[in-house]
Each structure stands twice: as structure tokens, then as C-alpha cells.
Amino acid sequence: MKKYLVIFEKTKTGFSVYVPDLPGCIATGPTKSEAEKNIFEAIEFHLQGLQEDKLFIPDNKTEAETMFFQV
């Protein structure tokens, strides 16, 4: 089982999502929930393609943390 960090970015029309450890694996959606569903499917599809092509499946190397600042 693999675990990957996904990054959600708010856009003018909804959300854009990408996976830093899986270059080219992206998705969008009008809501965060829809974007989350779409990136889950995109990751599954991406990993399946790598397996079928007998290519290396990257490990998770990216971490994220939220920091808070008083301004």
C-alpha cells in the first residue's frame, strides 16, 4: 500500500489538485469534494499505468505541514 500527499489549490472556478510525488498526476473539480474524487481516480489510473508498463512506482517523499502566523 502506498500513501501520497495531494495538494489542493483554490481557483476561480473550483479546485485544482496535484500529487508532487507523481509528476503529471493532476485533477480538477468545481468543488473540493469533486476534485478529491477526481484525484483519487487519477492516482489509481496513474499507478495502474505504471504497473502495466512495468515502470517504477515512486515512494512518497513529500511532506506538508500548515504553519500559523499572527499578522
Order of alpha helices (4+ residues) and beta strands (2+ residues): beta-beta-beta-alpha
